Structures are given as C-alpha cells and as structure tokens.
Amino acid sequence: MCGISGYITTAGVSEALIETMNTAIAHRGPDGEGIFINENHTTGLGHRRLSIIDLDSGRQPMTNEDGRLWITFNGEIYNYRELRRELEPRHSFTTRSDTEVILHLYEEKGEKCLQYLRGMFSLAIYDTRTHSLFAARDHLGQKPFFYHHRDDTFVFASEIKAILAVKPELRRMDKQALYEYLTIRIITPPRSMFAGIRKLPPGHFLLFQDGRLTVKKYWNLSYEPKLGLNFEDTLLALDEKFEETVRYHLVSDVPVGAFLSGGLDSSLIVNMMHKVGERNFKTFSGEVPYQNFSELPAARLVAEMNGTNHHELTINPSLVRSLPDLVYYLDEPSDPLSVCMYSISEMASKEVKVVLGGDGGDELFGGYDRYYGNVYASYYALLPEFLRKHVLGHLFDILPDGFWYRSISHKLKWMHQMSFSKGGMRYAKSLSYFYFSDKYKQELYTDTFRRDVGLFDPEVCLAEYFDADNGRRLIDKMLYVDSMTRMPDHPNMILDRMTMAHGLEARAPFLDHKLAEFCAAIPPEFKVKGTTRRYIQVQLAKKYLPEELLSRKKQGFSSPLTYLLQDEFRRLYKKLLKNSVLVDKGYLHLEIIDTLLGEHLSKKVDHGNRLWLLCNAEVWYRMYIEGQSREQLKTTLMS
C-alpha cells in the first residue's frame, strides 16, 4: 500500500514539484519514496512506499526491461504469483514485486491487462515513446485516484491534498458536491468537493495523451444470469469461494492481522484465516461505551476460538478533539464511522502493517434494513394513494418521531414517505431520508444556493444505477446501487484514508471482485427472506461460529456515536455553527440549524446524522477553502 502522484505539462516538471506532492501524502508510505522525471522534463511520477511485498527491491516508480514504461502503483495484486509464472518465459524480472508483474502484463495486453488483475489498486503507467499516460482504478473502488486536467496539464494523486500542494488555485468548492453530500452523505464520481478536481470512478481507466483525456469503463457488476443451483449447493460453492478469497488476501511478506468487531463479517474472516493456516495472528477490537452497544464480548469469543493475539481499545470519541484531523486526512467531509476507524487503525498500526477487515458484506448479502423495507414499501404503495395520503398519513403524523432511527414509528413514517415514489427514485429517497431530504431542503438552503446548483439532483445518480438493466429483481437493484455508489464513496473511502493516515494497509476480502461476481449471481431470495437479512451468509457462519454470536442484533461500530456526543454538539454549535462560514457565504440558513440542534438536544427528533454532516462540511470549508490549519481549528474548538 502506498501513495502515488504525477504531473504532466509542457511547461516543465521538476523533482522539487514531485517531492512536494510526495510530502503531502507521506503518511501513506512511511518506508520510502521515489521520483521519476522524463528526459524533456514534461512528466514526473512520484511514489511513497509502505513495504508489504518484496521489501528489498520493490521500489517505485519502476521501469520495464527497455526503460520504455514507468509505473507508480498503489495497492496489492493478490494473484501476481500466478501471473508472473505465465510471464516469466517472455520477460526478465529484476524484482519479486507485484508492481513489475503489472508492467510486463501491460506490455503484452495494454489496457486489457486490467482483466487479469485480482486485487485493489490505483496505478499510472507512463509510456516514454508515445508520451501517454494510462491510469486505472480497481473494480470496486478500494483505492483512490484523483486528478486535475486542463489543456496540456494533467495532475493526479492518491489524495486531493497532494494536488492542492502544487495547484493551490484549485481550492474552490464544487457547490453541487456540497449539495450532494448533504443530501446522500456521499460525493459520487467523477465529482469531488473541489470544482477543478475529479475522481476516477471504480472499474474505469483513463488515457491522457497530447492534451486529450479519455475515460472508459472496463468492468461492471452483473446480477444475471443466476447460478441455477439449489440452496445447499450454492452454500457449498460460497464456502469454497470465500476460502479462496481469504487465501489470496493473506499474500504478504509481513505479518497480517485483522480488525475484529464481533460482527458477522469480521468474525467470518478471522475464522477463515485460522482455517487456512494462520496461527496466533493479531486481532484488533474497539468499543464505543454506550448502554449495551459494546461488541467486545463477541469479539473476545471469536478471538479465543481462533487463538488470536487479541488487542482491545475503548474509544471515547471527541468531535472537538478529532474532527480537524479526520477532515484533514479524508480531504472531504464524511460521517461518524471515521472517528472509530481512525482510532482502531492507530492502535493496529503499532502492531502490524496489514489488516483484513469485514467491509463489503452488507452489499454482497443484503445486510441493511432498507432492503426488506423497500420491499414492504412497494406492497404498501399498492394501497390507493388517497387512502395513504389523507387517512393513513394523518395517523402517522400523530405518531412521535422517536429519538432512535430504528424505532417502530420512525420505520412506519419512512415506509409511508417512500410509497409516494417509484423505482429508482424510491430507493434514492430511502437513502436521503436520513439526511437533508426534500423535507429539509427548502428551509436549510438559501435561494442563492438552490439557484447555483440549478437542476442538479443527487438522487438521480442513484436512480440511474437502480434502473440499469444488469439486474432485474428489486433486491439485486438495491445491492447494485450500493455496490457502485455508497460503498466506494463511503466505507471504502473511510477505510482507505483512516488506515493510511497511520501507514496501515487494510484489505477487505468481501470487496474482491471475483467474490462479488459470484455473490451477484446468487438468487436474492437466498440473501433476504422477509425481515431476515444475510440469510445465506448466516447459514455459512453456522458452520464456523457459535449460535450466541449469530443471534446478536446487528449494531454497527459507530451506531451510538451521535447519542454520545450531545454535549459536543452544543460546543460545536457554539464554536462552529453559530458563526457558520457556510451561513455567512450565503449557502445555508442559520434558523433551521438552530431548530435541528434544539430538537436533537431535547430528544424530540434524531438529527444526529444531519448535525454531523453540517459540522463536517463547516470544518472542511474552513480548512480547505479558507485555508485554516488543523491547529487553528483545534484551537478554535477547544477554546
């Protein structure tokens, strides 16, 4: 795992320029750096290294035998040994790295080399003869790739801060991105929070040559045709495929540990690591102390079963103390999951360089309530609209909102609201409901801000994925939306930035694209049955995990955070939102922010997620647009 950067321009590139970019992302690769500048100084590539494979000779940027191609690469190719054996008769290898395998594969296959790679990656290959740059991002967006293009200039990096280090004039907010973030909590590619910086979508590559930029898709996740197996045979095949995937993810020249939340995904991974032969490996668990939310007992049980060297951390989150650091490493605003991931990654980085984690299981097997909730909403929508709107709607209005988003009243109101939309827009609104949905937009946003974003509708992007023709059934369509949008731009983004902030490589077996393809072919009724989520995954787990673990309710690592942070929301309002720059710049109305805080603190309505979005956006704007440092923001918040 590493950090990559590059700069192409006819105006000339210096080593100092690339060094500046490398320095901005030094945390991604604390073990070393490298720089390549071409002969006429129009192209520079940079690399910061975290040594995982071929510790002695895998330095980058790396070239091929004749010096024509140069690569800077971030990620891991898990099947590189098989690929190397196929390439060795035709190529001379000087390293034992996966990076050199990519180079020689590109020599032979060109852009089609991506069809052979199994792993997580963002990469850039410069051809000194054609003066062209080929770059790509992995299938499900585990590794980031940001870029800026204007005329004959092309700049790219693993993180936005490296681009801003050499192009400070790009510190301009994309207003549509802010609107999108506040609506659906993610910023979908190619948009970023910066008007002049784009991100390469997952499963895409680009080619830059002679000032022209071309972006193409090389992979997509299809949910048809189905496997055609009965449940027992499907379960057996899933077990074999999962074991194969975990074996691949253990490829490393350094010890590999695991995040262990006590939930189904991470517990299965730890158990499978033990099954395939890992012994006494290190596992890492954290808890947020709030009522009965602790998952440490479950994590301990799994650790004891598998004989791991277990480490635990009690996380006492502080937005006031942590928020400037989180936003700095993320480059974009995010959500409470980042608080927990940042802390557990810091602990793990002191013990290992590589960890396996459980990210992606929800999107493979149907792990969210909204999957069956949307099915029920479709049934409820069959009732006459007049009855729903004028009779049942009044009854739902009488119900209290409930201060817990999983309360019965909250779920009923959600289902009622969803029934007035159809197809892809229904699913999109089922996600935006928890943030700044239509109900809040008129009150929160100023006329000027709404005019600036124009007809842009963040929900349309989600609806387009839902309405695509690669999946015909409702559950499949929802899983596809989440796999292509929410997953790469929310949990994947957080996992990458929060682990790399501490020089830690995180691998997620459930994000393996071959496993994802297999799971997409599993009939949806094997995944979601009534209100039972992850059905086939739970049946798989029954082969390995005790019933007491499987009968626990899904909690989520960061679930209690917004309830723990009541006092901190008061401080953040006083220090940030009361004198909001976003209000001062004419984007938001302060009155609705006052209302949200009052209703949340009085436990009338759960606005925890909405307040978090506003606090994140405010800190981000002050840091990245107005230029306040982390230290300045911490002083402001702590004073």
C-alpha positions as CSV (number, residue, x, y, z in Angstrom):
1,M,0.0,0.0,0.0
2,C,1.4,3.3,-1.0
3,G,0.7,6.8,-2.2
4,I,1.1,7.8,-5.9
5,S,1.4,11.2,-7.6
6,G,2.2,12.6,-11.0
7,Y,2.4,15.8,-13.1
8,I,2.4,16.2,-16.9
9,T,2.8,19.6,-18.5
10,T,4.7,21.2,-21.4
11,A,5.6,24.0,-19.1
12,G,8.1,21.6,-17.4
13,V,8.2,19.4,-14.3
14,S,10.9,19.4,-11.6
15,E,11.9,16.9,-8.9
16,A,11.1,19.5,-6.3
17,L,7.5,19.7,-7.7
18,I,7.0,15.9,-7.4
19,E,8.7,16.0,-4.0
20,T,6.1,18.4,-2.8
21,M,3.4,16.1,-3.9
22,N,5.1,13.1,-2.2
23,T,5.5,15.0,1.0
24,A,1.8,15.8,1.2
25,I,0.9,12.1,1.3
26,A,4.0,10.8,3.2
27,H,1.7,9.2,5.8
28,R,0.6,6.7,3.1
29,G,4.1,5.4,2.6
30,P,6.5,6.0,5.5
31,D,9.0,3.4,4.3
32,G,10.5,5.4,1.4
33,E,9.9,7.5,-1.7
34,G,10.8,7.6,-5.3
35,I,10.7,10.1,-8.2
36,F,10.9,9.7,-12.0
37,I,11.3,12.7,-14.4
38,N,11.4,12.0,-18.2
39,E,14.2,13.3,-20.4
40,N,12.5,16.5,-21.6
41,H,11.1,17.2,-18.1
42,T,7.4,17.3,-19.2
43,T,6.4,14.3,-17.0
44,G,7.0,13.4,-13.4
45,L,5.9,10.4,-11.3
46,G,6.0,10.2,-7.6
47,H,5.7,7.4,-5.1
48,R,5.6,6.9,-1.3
49,R,6.1,3.3,-0.2
50,L,4.6,1.1,2.5
51,S,6.7,-2.1,2.1
52,I,4.5,-5.2,2.1
53,I,5.7,-7.3,-0.8
54,D,9.4,-7.6,-1.9
55,L,10.7,-5.5,0.9
56,D,14.2,-5.1,-0.5
57,S,13.7,-4.4,-4.3
58,G,10.2,-3.3,-4.9
59,R,10.9,0.4,-5.0
60,Q,8.9,2.7,-7.3
61,P,8.5,4.4,-9.8
62,M,9.6,1.2,-11.6
63,T,10.5,0.6,-15.2
64,N,10.5,-2.4,-17.5
65,E,13.4,-4.0,-19.3
66,D,14.0,-1.4,-22.0
67,G,13.1,1.6,-19.9
68,R,10.1,2.5,-22.1
69,L,7.4,2.1,-19.4
70,W,7.3,3.6,-15.9
71,I,4.8,2.8,-13.3
72,T,3.7,4.2,-10.0
73,F,1.3,1.8,-8.2
74,N,-0.8,1.8,-5.0
75,G,-2.4,-1.4,-3.8
76,E,-1.9,-5.2,-3.9
77,I,-2.3,-7.7,-6.7
78,Y,-3.2,-10.9,-4.9
79,N,-2.8,-13.2,-8.0
80,Y,0.6,-11.8,-9.0
81,R,2.5,-15.0,-8.5
82,E,0.3,-16.9,-11.0
83,L,0.6,-14.1,-13.5
84,R,4.3,-13.9,-13.0
85,R,4.7,-17.7,-13.8
86,E,2.8,-17.0,-17.1
87,L,5.0,-14.0,-18.0
88,E,8.4,-15.4,-17.0
89,P,9.2,-17.2,-20.2
90,R,8.9,-13.9,-22.1
91,H,10.3,-11.3,-19.6
92,S,13.3,-10.7,-17.4
93,F,12.2,-9.9,-13.8
94,T,14.5,-7.9,-11.6
95,T,12.2,-7.8,-8.5
96,R,9.8,-10.1,-6.7
97,S,7.1,-7.5,-6.6
98,D,3.5,-7.4,-7.9
99,T,4.3,-4.0,-9.5
100,E,6.7,-5.5,-12.0
101,V,4.1,-8.1,-13.0
102,I,1.7,-5.3,-13.9
103,L,4.3,-3.6,-16.0
104,H,5.0,-6.7,-18.1
105,L,1.3,-7.6,-18.3
106,Y,0.7,-4.1,-19.7
107,E,3.5,-4.6,-22.2
108,E,1.6,-7.6,-23.6
109,K,-2.0,-6.7,-23.1
110,G,-2.3,-2.9,-23.0
111,E,-5.5,-1.8,-21.3
112,K,-6.8,-5.4,-21.3
113,C,-4.2,-6.1,-18.6
114,L,-6.9,-5.0,-16.1
115,Q,-9.0,-8.1,-16.9
116,Y,-6.3,-10.3,-15.3
117,L,-5.7,-8.3,-12.1
118,R,-7.2,-9.6,-8.9
119,G,-6.7,-7.1,-6.1
120,M,-7.1,-3.5,-5.1
121,F,-5.2,-0.8,-7.0
122,S,-4.8,2.6,-8.4
123,L,-2.0,2.9,-10.9
124,A,-0.4,5.1,-13.6
125,I,1.9,3.9,-16.4
126,Y,3.8,6.4,-18.5
127,D,5.0,5.4,-22.0
128,T,8.1,7.4,-22.8
129,R,7.8,6.7,-26.6
130,T,4.2,7.8,-27.1
131,H,4.3,10.3,-24.2
132,S,1.0,8.9,-23.0
133,L,-0.3,8.1,-19.5
134,F,-2.5,5.1,-18.7
135,A,-4.2,5.1,-15.3
136,A,-6.8,2.8,-13.7
137,R,-8.7,2.2,-10.5
138,D,-9.8,-1.2,-9.1
139,H,-13.2,-2.8,-9.8
140,L,-15.0,-1.7,-6.6
141,G,-13.1,1.4,-5.7
142,Q,-10.9,0.3,-2.8
143,K,-8.0,2.6,-3.8
144,P,-8.5,6.2,-4.7
145,F,-7.4,8.1,-7.8
146,F,-7.9,11.9,-8.1
147,Y,-6.9,14.1,-11.0
148,H,-7.0,17.6,-12.5
149,H,-7.0,18.2,-16.2
150,R,-6.8,21.5,-18.1
151,D,-5.4,21.9,-21.6
152,D,-2.0,20.2,-21.7
153,T,-1.7,19.8,-18.0
154,F,-2.7,16.6,-16.1
155,V,-2.1,16.1,-12.3
156,F,-3.0,13.1,-10.3
157,A,-2.6,11.6,-6.8
158,S,-3.9,9.2,-4.2
159,E,-5.2,12.1,-2.2
160,I,-6.5,15.5,-3.1
161,K,-4.1,17.3,-0.7
162,A,-1.2,16.3,-3.0
163,I,-2.8,18.0,-5.9
164,L,-3.6,21.1,-3.9
165,A,0.1,21.2,-2.7
166,V,1.1,22.1,-6.3
167,K,-2.1,23.6,-7.6
168,P,-3.4,25.8,-4.7
169,E,-5.6,27.7,-7.1
170,L,-7.9,24.6,-7.2
171,R,-9.2,25.4,-3.6
172,R,-12.6,26.2,-5.0
173,M,-15.7,24.3,-3.8
174,D,-18.0,22.4,-6.2
175,K,-21.4,23.7,-5.0
176,Q,-23.1,20.7,-6.4
177,A,-20.8,18.4,-4.4
178,L,-21.8,20.2,-1.2
179,Y,-25.5,19.8,-2.2
180,E,-24.9,16.1,-2.9
181,Y,-23.0,15.4,0.3
182,L,-25.8,17.0,2.4
183,T,-28.4,15.0,0.5
184,I,-27.0,11.5,0.4
185,R,-23.8,11.7,2.5
186,I,-21.5,10.7,-0.4
187,I,-20.0,12.5,-3.4
188,T,-20.3,10.3,-6.5
189,P,-17.6,10.2,-9.2
190,P,-16.3,12.0,-11.2
191,R,-17.3,14.8,-8.8
192,S,-15.2,15.8,-5.8
193,M,-15.7,18.6,-3.3
194,F,-13.3,20.7,-5.5
195,A,-14.6,22.2,-8.7
196,G,-11.4,21.5,-10.6
197,I,-10.5,18.1,-9.2
198,R,-12.2,14.8,-10.3
199,K,-12.0,11.2,-9.1
200,L,-11.8,8.3,-11.4
201,P,-14.8,6.0,-10.9
202,P,-14.3,2.4,-9.8
203,G,-13.9,-0.1,-12.6
204,H,-12.6,2.7,-15.0
205,F,-9.3,3.6,-16.7
206,L,-8.2,6.7,-18.4
207,L,-5.7,7.7,-21.1
208,F,-4.0,11.1,-21.3
209,Q,-2.1,12.0,-24.5
210,D,-1.5,15.2,-26.4
211,G,-3.7,17.1,-24.0
212,R,-6.7,14.9,-24.6
213,L,-8.3,12.8,-21.8
214,T,-10.4,9.7,-22.4
215,V,-12.1,7.8,-19.6
216,K,-13.6,4.4,-20.1
217,K,-15.3,1.6,-18.1
218,Y,-13.6,-1.8,-18.1
219,W,-15.7,-3.7,-15.6
220,N,-19.3,-3.8,-14.3
221,L,-21.1,-6.0,-11.8
222,S,-23.9,-8.0,-13.4
223,Y,-26.7,-9.8,-11.5
224,E,-27.7,-12.0,-14.4
225,P,-27.7,-14.9,-15.1
226,K,-28.2,-16.6,-11.8
227,L,-26.2,-19.7,-10.7
228,G,-29.1,-22.1,-11.1
229,L,-28.0,-24.2,-8.1
230,N,-30.2,-25.2,-5.2
231,F,-29.5,-23.6,-1.8
232,E,-27.3,-26.4,-0.4
233,D,-25.0,-26.4,-3.5
234,T,-24.9,-22.6,-3.5
235,L,-23.9,-22.6,0.1
236,L,-21.1,-25.1,-0.6
237,A,-19.9,-23.1,-3.5
238,L,-19.9,-19.9,-1.4
239,D,-17.8,-21.5,1.3
240,E,-15.2,-22.6,-1.3
241,K,-15.2,-19.2,-3.0
242,F,-14.8,-17.4,0.4
243,E,-11.9,-19.6,1.5
244,E,-10.2,-19.0,-1.8
245,T,-10.6,-15.2,-1.4
246,V,-9.3,-15.1,2.1
247,R,-6.2,-17.2,1.0
248,Y,-5.5,-14.6,-1.7
249,H,-5.8,-11.7,0.8
250,L,-3.1,-13.2,3.0
251,V,-0.4,-12.8,0.4
252,S,2.3,-10.7,2.1
253,D,5.9,-10.6,3.1
254,V,5.0,-9.1,6.5
255,P,2.6,-10.5,9.2
256,V,-1.1,-9.9,8.6
257,G,-3.6,-9.1,11.4
258,A,-7.4,-8.5,11.3
259,F,-10.0,-6.0,12.5
260,L,-12.5,-7.9,14.7
261,S,-15.6,-6.0,15.5
262,G,-17.5,-9.0,16.8
263,G,-20.0,-8.7,13.9
264,L,-20.7,-11.4,11.3
265,D,-18.3,-10.2,8.6
266,S,-15.1,-9.7,10.5
267,S,-15.8,-12.9,12.6
268,L,-16.1,-15.0,9.5
269,I,-12.9,-13.6,8.1
270,V,-10.9,-14.2,11.4
271,N,-12.3,-17.8,11.5
272,M,-11.3,-18.4,7.8
273,M,-7.8,-17.0,8.4
274,H,-7.4,-19.6,11.1
275,K,-8.9,-22.4,8.9
276,V,-6.4,-21.8,6.1
277,G,-3.5,-22.0,8.5
278,E,-2.8,-18.6,10.1
279,R,-1.8,-19.0,13.8
280,N,-1.5,-16.6,16.6
281,F,-2.2,-13.6,14.4
282,K,-3.1,-10.3,15.9
283,T,-6.7,-9.1,16.0
284,F,-8.0,-5.6,17.0
285,S,-11.3,-4.7,18.5
286,G,-12.8,-1.4,19.7
287,E,-15.9,-0.4,21.6
288,V,-17.8,2.9,22.0
289,P,-19.1,2.7,25.6
290,Y,-22.8,3.4,25.4
291,Q,-25.6,1.4,27.1
292,N,-25.4,-2.2,25.7
293,F,-23.6,-1.4,22.5
294,S,-20.3,-3.0,23.3
295,E,-19.3,-5.7,20.9
296,L,-16.1,-6.6,22.8
297,P,-17.6,-9.7,24.4
298,A,-18.5,-11.1,21.0
299,A,-15.1,-10.2,19.6
300,R,-13.3,-11.9,22.5
301,L,-15.3,-15.0,21.9
302,V,-14.1,-15.2,18.3
303,A,-10.6,-14.4,19.3
304,E,-10.5,-17.1,21.9
305,M,-12.0,-19.7,19.4
306,N,-9.2,-19.0,16.9
307,G,-6.4,-18.4,19.4
308,T,-5.5,-14.9,18.2
309,N,-3.3,-12.4,19.9
310,H,-6.1,-10.1,20.7
311,H,-6.0,-6.3,21.4
312,E,-8.8,-4.1,22.6
313,L,-9.5,-0.4,22.7
314,T,-12.2,1.6,24.4
315,I,-13.0,4.6,22.2
316,N,-14.1,7.7,23.9
317,P,-14.9,9.8,20.9
318,S,-14.5,13.6,20.8
319,L,-15.6,15.5,17.8
320,V,-14.0,18.6,19.2
321,R,-10.6,16.9,19.5
322,S,-10.8,14.7,16.4
323,L,-12.8,16.4,13.7
324,P,-10.0,18.6,12.3
325,D,-7.7,15.5,12.0
326,L,-10.4,13.4,10.4
327,V,-11.3,16.1,7.8
328,Y,-7.6,16.6,7.0
329,Y,-7.0,13.0,6.2
330,L,-10.2,12.5,4.4
331,D,-9.9,15.7,2.2
332,E,-13.7,15.6,2.1
333,P,-16.4,15.6,4.8
334,S,-17.7,12.2,5.9
335,D,-19.6,10.5,8.8
336,P,-19.1,9.1,12.3
337,L,-17.6,5.8,11.1
338,S,-14.4,7.7,10.5
339,V,-14.0,8.5,14.2
340,C,-13.9,4.8,15.2
341,M,-11.8,3.7,12.2
342,Y,-9.2,6.4,12.9
343,S,-8.8,5.2,16.5
344,I,-8.7,1.4,15.8
345,S,-6.3,2.0,12.9
346,E,-3.9,3.9,15.2
347,M,-3.9,1.0,17.6
348,A,-3.4,-1.6,14.9
349,S,-0.6,0.3,13.2
350,K,1.6,-0.1,16.3
351,E,1.5,-3.9,15.9
352,V,1.2,-4.8,12.2
353,K,1.4,-3.3,8.7
354,V,-1.5,-5.2,7.2
355,V,-5.0,-6.0,8.5
356,L,-8.0,-7.7,7.0
357,G,-11.4,-6.2,7.6
358,G,-15.1,-7.0,7.0
359,D,-16.1,-4.2,4.8
360,G,-18.4,-5.1,1.9
361,G,-20.5,-7.9,3.4
362,D,-23.7,-5.8,3.7
363,E,-23.6,-5.0,-0.1
364,L,-22.9,-8.7,-1.0
365,F,-25.5,-10.4,1.1
366,G,-28.2,-7.7,1.9
367,G,-27.3,-6.5,5.3
368,Y,-29.3,-3.4,5.7
369,D,-32.9,-3.0,6.9
370,R,-33.7,-0.8,3.9
371,Y,-33.5,-3.9,1.6
372,Y,-36.6,-5.5,3.0
373,G,-38.0,-2.1,4.0
374,N,-38.2,-1.1,0.3
375,V,-40.0,-4.4,-0.5
376,Y,-42.6,-3.7,2.2
377,A,-42.9,-0.1,0.9
378,S,-43.7,-1.5,-2.6
379,Y,-46.5,-3.6,-1.0
380,Y,-47.8,-0.6,1.0
381,A,-47.8,1.5,-2.2
382,L,-50.4,-0.8,-3.7
383,L,-53.0,0.9,-1.4
384,P,-54.9,3.7,-3.0
385,E,-53.0,7.0,-2.9
386,F,-56.0,8.8,-1.4
387,L,-56.1,6.4,1.5
388,R,-52.4,6.7,2.1
389,K,-52.2,10.5,1.9
390,H,-55.4,11.6,3.6
391,V,-56.2,8.8,6.1
392,L,-53.1,6.9,7.0
393,G,-50.9,9.9,6.6
394,H,-52.8,11.7,9.3
395,L,-52.4,8.8,11.6
396,F,-48.6,8.7,11.0
397,D,-48.4,12.4,11.7
398,I,-49.8,11.7,15.2
399,L,-47.0,9.3,16.0
400,P,-44.0,10.7,17.7
401,D,-40.8,10.7,15.6
402,G,-38.9,8.7,18.1
403,F,-35.3,9.5,19.0
404,W,-33.9,6.3,17.6
405,Y,-33.8,5.8,13.9
406,R,-34.9,2.1,14.3
407,S,-37.9,2.9,16.4
408,I,-41.2,1.5,15.1
409,S,-42.7,5.0,14.5
410,H,-39.6,6.0,12.6
411,K,-39.8,2.9,10.3
412,L,-43.5,3.4,9.7
413,K,-43.1,7.1,8.7
414,W,-40.2,6.1,6.4
415,M,-42.2,3.4,4.7
416,H,-45.2,5.8,4.3
417,Q,-43.0,8.5,2.7
418,M,-41.3,6.0,0.3
419,S,-44.6,4.8,-1.0
420,F,-45.1,8.1,-2.9
421,S,-42.1,7.4,-5.1
422,K,-41.4,4.6,-7.6
423,G,-38.5,2.6,-8.9
424,G,-35.0,4.1,-8.7
425,M,-36.2,7.3,-7.1
426,R,-37.9,5.4,-4.3
427,Y,-34.6,3.8,-3.4
428,A,-32.7,7.0,-3.7
429,K,-35.2,8.8,-1.4
430,S,-34.9,5.9,1.0
431,L,-31.3,6.8,1.5
432,S,-31.6,10.6,1.5
433,Y,-34.5,10.4,4.0
434,F,-31.9,10.2,6.9
435,Y,-30.1,13.3,5.7
436,F,-31.3,16.5,4.1
437,S,-34.2,15.2,2.1
438,D,-36.9,17.2,0.4
439,K,-38.5,17.9,3.8
440,Y,-35.5,20.0,4.9
441,K,-34.1,21.5,1.6
442,Q,-36.5,24.4,1.3
443,E,-35.8,25.5,4.9
444,L,-32.0,24.9,5.0
445,Y,-30.8,26.2,1.7
446,T,-30.8,29.8,0.6
447,D,-32.4,30.8,-2.7
448,T,-28.9,31.7,-4.0
449,F,-27.6,28.2,-3.2
450,R,-30.5,26.5,-4.8
451,R,-30.1,28.7,-7.9
452,D,-26.4,27.9,-8.1
453,V,-26.9,24.1,-8.1
454,G,-29.6,24.5,-10.7
455,L,-31.4,21.4,-11.8
456,F,-28.8,19.1,-10.3
457,D,-30.5,16.3,-8.3
458,P,-28.2,14.0,-6.3
459,E,-30.8,11.3,-6.2
460,V,-30.9,10.9,-9.9
461,C,-27.4,9.3,-9.9
462,L,-28.6,6.6,-7.5
463,A,-31.8,6.1,-9.5
464,E,-29.8,5.6,-12.7
465,Y,-27.9,2.7,-11.2
466,F,-31.1,1.2,-9.9
467,D,-32.8,1.4,-13.3
468,A,-29.8,-0.2,-15.1
469,D,-30.5,-3.4,-17.0
470,N,-27.9,-5.6,-15.3
471,G,-30.2,-6.7,-12.6
472,R,-34.0,-7.4,-12.8
473,R,-35.1,-8.1,-9.3
474,L,-35.7,-5.5,-6.6
475,I,-33.1,-6.7,-4.1
476,D,-30.4,-7.0,-6.8
477,K,-31.1,-3.5,-8.0
478,M,-30.6,-2.1,-4.5
479,L,-27.4,-4.1,-3.9
480,Y,-26.1,-2.8,-7.3
481,V,-26.7,0.9,-6.3
482,D,-24.9,0.4,-3.0
483,S,-22.0,-1.5,-4.5
484,M,-21.4,1.1,-7.2
485,T,-22.0,4.3,-5.3
486,R,-22.3,4.2,-1.5
487,M,-19.7,1.5,-0.9
488,P,-16.7,3.1,-2.8
489,D,-17.5,6.6,-1.7
490,H,-18.3,5.9,1.9
491,P,-16.9,2.8,3.7
492,N,-14.1,2.2,1.2
493,M,-13.1,5.9,1.3
494,I,-13.1,5.9,5.1
495,L,-11.2,2.6,5.4
496,D,-8.5,3.8,3.0
497,R,-7.9,7.2,4.5
498,M,-8.2,6.3,8.1
499,T,-5.8,3.3,7.9
500,M,-3.4,5.1,5.6
501,A,-3.3,8.1,8.0
502,H,-1.3,5.7,10.2
503,G,0.6,3.9,7.5
504,L,-1.6,0.8,7.8
505,E,-2.7,-1.3,4.8
506,A,-6.3,-2.6,5.1
507,R,-7.6,-5.4,2.9
508,A,-11.3,-6.4,2.5
509,P,-11.9,-9.9,1.2
510,F,-15.6,-9.1,0.7
511,L,-14.6,-6.5,-1.8
512,D,-12.8,-9.0,-4.0
513,H,-14.4,-8.5,-7.4
514,K,-14.4,-12.3,-8.2
515,L,-16.3,-12.9,-4.9
516,A,-18.6,-10.0,-5.8
517,E,-19.4,-11.5,-9.2
518,F,-20.2,-14.9,-7.6
519,C,-22.4,-13.3,-5.0
520,A,-24.2,-11.2,-7.6
521,A,-25.3,-14.5,-9.3
522,I,-26.8,-15.8,-6.1
523,P,-30.7,-15.5,-6.2
524,P,-31.8,-12.6,-3.9
525,E,-34.2,-14.9,-2.0
526,F,-31.1,-16.7,-0.7
527,K,-30.0,-13.3,0.8
528,V,-33.1,-11.5,2.1
529,K,-36.1,-13.6,3.3
530,G,-38.8,-11.5,4.8
531,T,-37.1,-9.4,7.5
532,T,-34.2,-11.8,7.7
533,R,-31.1,-10.2,6.2
534,R,-27.9,-12.0,5.0
535,Y,-29.6,-15.4,5.1
536,I,-27.1,-17.4,3.1
537,Q,-24.2,-15.7,4.9
538,V,-25.7,-16.6,8.3
539,Q,-26.1,-20.2,7.2
540,L,-22.4,-20.2,6.2
541,A,-21.5,-18.8,9.6
542,K,-23.4,-21.6,11.3
543,K,-20.7,-23.9,10.1
544,Y,-18.0,-22.0,12.0
545,L,-19.4,-19.7,14.6
546,P,-21.4,-20.3,17.8
547,E,-25.2,-19.6,18.0
548,E,-24.8,-17.0,20.7
549,L,-22.8,-14.9,18.2
550,L,-25.2,-15.3,15.4
551,S,-28.3,-14.4,17.4
552,R,-27.0,-11.0,18.3
553,K,-28.6,-8.0,16.7
554,K,-26.7,-6.0,14.1
555,Q,-25.3,-2.9,15.8
556,G,-22.5,-1.3,13.7
557,F,-19.2,0.0,15.0
558,S,-20.3,3.7,15.1
559,S,-24.0,3.3,15.9
560,P,-24.1,5.1,19.2
561,L,-21.9,7.9,18.4
562,T,-24.4,10.6,17.7
563,Y,-26.1,9.8,21.1
564,L,-22.8,10.0,23.0
565,L,-21.9,13.4,21.6
566,Q,-24.8,15.5,22.9
567,D,-22.5,17.9,24.9
568,E,-20.1,18.1,22.0
569,F,-22.8,19.1,19.6
570,R,-23.5,22.0,21.9
571,R,-19.8,23.1,21.8
572,L,-19.6,22.6,18.1
573,Y,-22.7,24.8,17.6
574,K,-21.2,27.5,19.8
575,K,-17.7,27.3,18.2
576,L,-18.7,26.5,14.6
577,L,-22.3,26.6,13.5
578,K,-23.4,29.7,15.4
579,N,-20.9,31.6,13.3
580,S,-21.0,29.3,10.3
581,V,-19.0,30.3,7.3
582,L,-21.4,28.4,5.1
583,V,-24.2,30.6,6.5
584,D,-22.1,33.7,6.1
585,K,-21.3,32.8,2.4
586,G,-25.0,32.5,1.7
587,Y,-25.4,28.7,1.4
588,L,-27.4,27.9,4.5
589,H,-30.0,29.4,6.8
590,L,-29.0,29.6,10.5
591,E,-32.6,29.3,11.7
592,I,-33.0,25.7,10.6
593,I,-29.7,24.8,12.1
594,D,-30.9,26.2,15.4
595,T,-34.1,24.2,15.1
596,L,-32.2,20.9,14.3
597,L,-30.0,21.3,17.3
598,G,-32.8,22.2,19.7
599,E,-34.9,19.2,18.6
600,H,-32.0,16.9,18.8
601,L,-30.8,18.0,22.3
602,S,-34.4,17.8,23.6
603,K,-34.6,14.3,22.1
604,K,-37.7,15.3,20.2
605,V,-36.2,14.2,16.8
606,D,-33.0,12.3,16.0
607,H,-30.9,14.8,13.9
608,G,-27.6,13.3,14.9
609,N,-26.6,12.5,11.3
610,R,-27.7,15.8,10.0
611,L,-25.8,17.7,12.6
612,W,-22.7,15.6,11.9
613,L,-23.0,16.5,8.1
614,L,-23.2,20.2,8.9
615,C,-20.2,20.1,11.3
616,N,-18.1,18.2,8.8
617,A,-19.0,20.5,6.0
618,E,-18.2,23.5,8.1
619,V,-14.8,22.2,9.2
620,W,-14.0,21.1,5.7
621,Y,-14.8,24.6,4.2
622,R,-12.7,26.4,6.8
623,M,-9.8,24.1,6.3
624,Y,-9.7,23.5,2.6
625,I,-11.3,26.7,1.1
626,E,-10.4,29.3,3.7
627,G,-7.0,27.8,4.5
628,Q,-7.3,27.4,8.2
629,S,-4.8,24.8,9.6
630,R,-5.7,21.8,11.7
631,E,-4.0,23.5,14.7
632,Q,-6.1,26.7,14.2
633,L,-9.3,24.8,14.1
634,K,-8.4,22.7,17.1
635,T,-7.6,26.0,19.0
636,T,-11.0,27.4,17.9
637,L,-12.9,24.3,19.0
638,M,-11.0,23.8,22.3
639,S,-11.1,27.4,23.5
